[in-house]
Amino acid sequence: MKIMDNMNDIPCVSVIIPIFNSDKYLNRCLQSIVNQTIINIEIICIDDGSTDQSSIILKEWAERDSRIMSLKNENYGQSRARNAGINLARGKYIAFIDSDDYINTNMLEEMYNNAEKYNSDCVVCGFNLIYEDKKKINRKAIRWGKSKEFSVETISCKTIAKLRTNVLDKIYKRSVIVDNLIRFNEDIMFNEDGIFVWEFVTNIKNIVFLDKDLYNYVQREGSIMDTIYSSNGRLILQLIDSWYEIDKIIRKKRENSIFIRSFMESVSYSAKHFGRFICPELQDEWNFRVMNFINDMKNEHGNLFLNISNDYEVSKKVSELKRFSIGSIFRYIFKHK
């Protein structure tokens, strides 16, 4: 398939795929992208030092479809691979897809059309969680409930917190990324997606949510997230480092009650969810570091931070933490104003 031979053509969407030892899944991923109903796209594949057959598969696909660009890196990690893709991208919008996942054939067209319709900086879709084993595939849809366009200036705390801090279910206006020098943090292995999403959102004017599950997020053994969950919590401790990075972004760009409350709702959910994967040996360190973070936020934001106790949605999230030991830390917020 020879498309976009004229390199002066600007693609509608640049698709960035970091790849590391994904030969079992890569054909399915690439097939879902080259079959998109929108033709004018570029596909940037960053091979992050694969030692399996991934590089051979990439070469074969690039020979068949001129929209595919392949770059071979040392194994520096997913964040650097994505950053390399950003530096190469020429499209009006950027999408990130993991090499073991796949997308519906209409995903990029649906998201691009809505971005253009509303002149939006970002479009978010629903996704399917795909649980695969040898016998069957289980599918769980995560959707928004209603398609809607929001101005970031008037968006609610609840809506921002629902953004889900992974980069895969979104397309991003490339000019926002370029103009604000937004890149993935290469020093943090956990929640680096969240840092990227928060920095992007604090620099945009509006966002569109689509109530359509268009991305297929495959849950499998050996994936990056599986490695993190099975690390007994050591890697999850970097979640707290990511919170500090996100707080820097919010303070620099949009220090207001909506973003602080949204961020703390996200923190309370993350503490509840990921705290379950901390092994007993690391529980004291986890609790101590979260407590330090809470105290630092109180000192940094003063009354603005403490006022979140009056926000029903945030209070509800925090109260749900009581089943876990970390809950006492969040209750501390509201006892010591």
LINTA-V932108 format. One record per pair of residues at least 6 apart in sequence whose ideal C-beta (glycine too) atoms are under 8 Angstrom apart, sorted by the first residue. I is the first residue (numbers start at 1). J is the second residue. If there is no record, write none. Layout:
# LINTA-V932108
i={I I}
j={J J}
This chain:
# LINTA-V932108
i={1 1 1 1 1 2 3 3 3 3 3 4 4 4 4 4 5 9 10 10 10 11 11 11 11 11 11 11 12 12 12 12 12 12 12 12 13 13 13 13 13 13 13 13 13 13 13 13 14 14 14 14 14 14 14 14 14 14 14 14 15 15 15 15 15 15 15 15 15 15 16 16 16 16 16 16 16 16 16 16 17 17 17 17 17 17 17 17 17 17 17 17 18 18 18 18 18 18 18 18 19 19 19 19 19 19 19 19 19 19 20 20 20 20 20 20 20 20 20 21 21 21 21 22 22 22 22 22 22 23 23 23 23 23 24 25 25 25 25 25 26 26 26 26 26 27 28 29 29 29 29 29 29 30 30 30 30 30 31 32 32 32 32 32 33 33 33 33 34 34 34 34 34 35 36 36 36 36 36 36 37 37 37 37 38 38 38 41 41 41 42 42 42 42 42 43 43 43 43 44 44 44 44 44 45 45 45 45 45 45 45 46 46 46 46 46 46 47 47 47 47 47 47 47 48 48 48 48 48 48 48 48 49 49 49 49 49 54 55 55 58 58 59 61 62 62 62 69 71 71 71 73 73 73 76 77 77 78 78 78 79 79 79 79 79 80 80 82 82 82 83 83 83 85 86 86 86 89 91 92 92 92 93 93 93 93 93 93 93 94 94 94 94 95 95 95 95 95 96 96 96 97 97 97 98 98 100 100 100 101 101 101 101 101 102 102 103 103 103 104 104 104 104 106 107 107 107 108 110 110 110 110 111 111 111 111 111 112 112 114 114 114 114 115 115 115 115 115 115 118 118 118 119 120 120 120 120 120 121 121 121 121 121 121 121 122 122 122 122 122 122 122 122 122 122 123 123 123 123 123 123 124 124 124 124 124 124 124 124 124 125 125 125 125 125 125 125 126 126 126 126 126 126 126 126 126 126 126 127 127 127 127 127 127 127 127 127 128 128 128 128 128 128 128 128 129 129 129 129 129 129 130 130 130 130 130 130 130 131 131 131 131 131 132 132 132 141 142 142 143 143 143 144 144 144 144 145 146 146 147 147 147 147 147 148 148 149 149 149 149 150 150 150 150 150 151 151 152 152 152 152 152 153 155 155 156 157 157 157 157 157 157 157 158 158 158 159 160 160 160 160 161 161 161 161 161 161 163 163 165 165 165 165 165 165 166 166 166 167 167 167 168 168 168 169 169 170 172 173 176 176 176 176 177 180 180 182 182 182 182 183 184 184 184 184 185 185 185 185 185 186 188 188 188 188 188 189 189 189 190 190 190 190 190 190 191 191 191 191 192 194 194 194 195 195 195 195 198 198 198 198 199 199 201 202 202 202 202 202 203 219 219 220 227 228 228 229 232 232 232 232 232 233 233 233 233 233 234 236 236 236 236 237 237 237 237 237 239 239 240 240 240 243 243 243 244 244 246 247 247 247 250 250 250 251 255 255 257 257 260 260 260 260 261 261 261 261 261 264 264 264 264 265 265 265 267 268 268 268 268 268 268 269 271 271 271 271 271 271 272 272 272 272 272 272 275 275 275 275 276 278 283 286 287 287 287 290 290 291 291 294 294 294 294 297 298 298 298 306 306 308 308 308 309 309 309 309 315 318 318 318 318 318 321 321 321 322}
j={34 64 65 66 67 66 39 40 65 66 67 11 40 42 66 67 66 40 90 91 92 40 41 42 67 90 91 92 38 40 41 91 92 93 108 112 38 41 42 91 92 93 94 95 108 111 112 171 41 42 44 85 88 89 90 91 93 94 95 174 33 41 42 43 44 94 95 96 97 108 44 46 82 85 86 89 94 95 96 97 29 30 33 43 44 45 46 85 96 97 98 99 46 48 78 81 82 85 98 99 26 45 46 47 48 50 54 58 81 99 47 48 49 50 54 75 78 81 99 50 51 52 54 29 50 52 54 99 100 50 52 53 54 57 100 99 100 101 218 220 54 57 58 99 100 57 102 97 98 99 100 101 102 43 45 57 61 68 102 102 103 104 105 216 41 43 97 103 43 61 65 67 68 105 103 105 106 107 108 109 105 106 108 109 108 109 112 67 91 108 67 69 89 90 91 65 67 68 69 69 71 85 88 89 58 62 68 69 70 71 99 71 73 81 82 84 85 54 55 58 70 71 72 73 73 74 75 76 77 78 80 81 72 73 74 75 76 99 70 72 68 70 70 68 68 69 70 88 84 85 88 80 81 84 186 186 189 184 192 224 184 185 186 188 192 184 186 96 167 184 183 184 186 96 94 177 183 174 174 173 174 175 111 112 115 171 172 173 174 171 172 174 177 108 111 170 171 172 167 168 170 103 168 215 168 217 218 220 223 168 215 216 217 218 216 218 214 215 216 213 214 215 216 214 125 214 215 171 125 210 212 214 123 125 171 210 214 123 171 120 123 208 210 121 122 123 171 173 208 149 206 208 206 149 173 206 207 208 172 173 176 204 205 206 207 170 171 172 173 200 201 204 206 207 208 170 171 207 208 209 210 144 163 164 169 170 207 208 209 210 169 170 210 212 213 214 215 141 142 143 144 169 210 211 212 213 214 215 141 142 168 169 213 214 215 216 217 139 140 141 142 213 215 216 217 139 140 141 142 217 219 137 138 139 216 217 218 219 137 138 139 140 219 218 219 220 213 164 213 211 212 213 162 209 210 211 211 209 211 208 209 210 211 212 208 209 206 207 208 209 159 206 207 208 209 205 206 201 204 205 206 207 205 207 258 258 258 261 262 265 311 313 314 262 265 313 209 201 258 259 262 262 263 265 266 269 313 197 201 191 193 194 197 198 266 193 194 197 193 196 197 193 215 217 214 215 197 200 204 182 200 203 204 200 199 203 196 199 200 203 196 192 193 195 196 192 195 196 242 245 192 195 238 241 242 245 228 235 238 228 235 236 238 239 242 238 239 242 270 242 242 246 266 242 245 246 249 246 249 250 263 249 253 207 249 250 253 254 259 253 225 226 226 235 235 236 277 277 278 279 281 282 277 278 279 282 286 282 274 277 278 286 278 282 285 286 289 270 274 289 290 293 267 270 293 293 296 263 263 297 300 259 260 263 300 301 304 304 307 301 304 305 308 307 308 311 313 314 297 305 308 314 313 314 317 293 314 317 318 320 321 330 317 290 321 324 326 329 330 317 320 321 324 326 327 286 324 325 326 324 286 325 326 325 326 329 326 329 329 332 329 330 332 333 305 305 306 333 333 337 314 315 333 315 333 334 337 334 327 330 331 333 334 327 330 331 331}
